[in-house]
Amino acid sequence: MSDALVLITGGAGFIGSNLVDALLAKGYAVRVLDNLSTGKRSNLPLDNPRLQLLEGDVADAALVARAAVGATAVVHLAAVASVQASVDDPVSTHQSNFVGSLNVCEAMRQAGVKRVVFASSAAVYGNNGEGDSIDEQTAKAPLTPYASDKLASEHYFDFYRRQHGLEPVIFRFFNIFGPRQDPSSPYSGVISIFSERAQKGLPIAVFGDGEQTRDFMYVGDLVAVLVQAVEMADAPLGAINVGWNHTTTLKQLLQALSEIIGSLPAVRYTEPRSGDIRHSRANNQRLAASFTLPEPTPLKVGLERLLNQ
């Protein structure tokens, strides 16, 4: 592409660092703002002269304002992505998950940056639509501070669109997985946790009967969509679900891991956790209408890449 500068908040994390690689490969300059609470320097090619790392927090309005200067687009991924952390400490996680979003809006307004890609979450739906293919019109019922902050952030990005001409592309991620997802993190997804325990021969605990389903998307497939969102001429209006409209049970996930590794350690089924959603599947018609979707990376292929990272 060009030497246009993209600011990525949370760019040293799992999704952000994969996006950094893709944008650098296309010729962009990239500025990462990350407090390294879950992101890692080792995720970034810091020897690349077109990459700049600013260590700091999106809750710091002055720092975010400086980070936005000169950017042609912003991808706002920074968040405390743990639902449980938001339940345990709603005040401090609100600083990252909502105040950080507002700081991004203000910094963009001040710097004259228009395009922003925002990572919202399927958590905004709560239990509504469970068992169905959830579309974007499904009633919102956030059950946690994390989900509430994500939904409020969506509304603020839309306000800044109407009032100040921002061009937000708002994505509601379902279940993203792949390399650099840290299994030791309390925010990590079930795939990286199961994969690590299987590799180490440690017992695997499944909450419930293993028939619960998730709509898994490989991070490389997501990144292909995020790059389009940065580059597209016109931002689609309204939030867009990101998933494949395809479900995998946890038992199927364990079977795929078994086929790759050879055998699994002991699997123990325990009581379901309170508040866990049993079935989650994204209706992705809006996604398919606005973006050129890559061929889905098969679950087994994605798992092999995660295991071999």
PyMOL commands that set and color helices and strands:
alter all, ss='L'
color gray80, all
select helices_A, chain A and resi 14-25+41-43+61-68+83-88+90-111+122-125+145-164+190-200+219-231+250-261+285-290+299-307
alter helices_A, ss='H'
color red, helices_A
select strands_A, chain A and resi 5-9+29-34+51-55+73-76+115-121+133-134+167-173+175-177+204-207+213-214+216-218+240-242+248-249+267-270+281-282
alter strands_A, ss='S'
color yellow, strands_A
deselect
rebuild
show_as cartoon
